[in-house]
Amino acid sequence: MKNLLVPVDFSENARNALAYAVEIANLFGSHIHLLHTYKVPGKAGMFISVEQYVLEDIRPDMEKWENWARENLRHGATISSAILRDNTVHAIVQLTGQENVDLIVMGTQGASGLKEVFLGSTTGAVLQQTSVSLLAIPVGFTFRPVHTVVLAVDDLDVSSHQVVAPLTRLAKRFKARVLVYHLETKPEDAGIDPSVDIFLDGVDHSFHYELKRGELNEEINAFVHDHEADMLCLIRRPRGFFERFFRSSVTQKKVFQSPVPLLVLMERA
């Protein structure tokens, strides 16, 4: 967790995401890359003065946010900022590669909840184009120490320890326990991949099975609530169960919500 990327739009939720990133950076001695993007309408060269005004408006806010974060960083953690005239998704994807980013920390957008983390505009598009894990901070959430993490998994194989590595690193630094949670959704359900037990070696963890009876979102959140979890973790697969659930949620006009930050791990085909 040496490099964290925090895209901000200067909203309150972005502030909460930055505050969360600062806490992680303090645990790992990380460097935070603070990013804001902007667009100027019109053809190139026609709106130079407009762009100057835009930058003059943005820079004080960026300096204020960067200075606030720097004042709260500890244990060798550092921060830098960039203001780029670019599409937000493109800028994020470019920076994750250029700066060897280990984790993207960003807020979700209001009423759309966490659906957008899988299918929505910015966060969903970022996850489509990068293999970097993403920590999505729900609206109104302020940081609290992570004692318990729920890792909700389907019955598919986890290809390697690298998939869950961001989770294991965070769990070890926070000294958190991981509850591996599986909902049986079909008669031929294969259960939890035994490799998960191996990949979580060195982390306090346990396994929990339930038969799916109601809505997936409600059952996961009930488990999170009952165990007073501080973070929810899902593995995103190109054609996995959770991906299919989110796509069906769109047609049913349902929104996936989580009361706690959602860590999305990436499993590539």
Buried (B, 14 or more C-beta within 10 A) or exposed (E): BEBBBBBBBEEEBBBBBBBBBBBBBBBBBBBBBBBBBBEBEEEEEEBEEEBEEBBEEBEEBBEEBBEBBBEBBEEEBEBEBBBBEBBBBBBBBBBBEEBEBBBBBBBBBEEBBBBBBBBBEBBBBBBEBBEBBBBBBBBEBEBEEBEBBBBBBBBBEBBEBEBBBBBBBBBEBBEBBBBBBBBBEEEEBEEBBEBBEEBBEEBEBEBBEEEEEEBBBEBBBEBBEEBEBBBBBBBBBEEBBBBEBBEEBEEEEBBBBBEBBBBBBBBEE
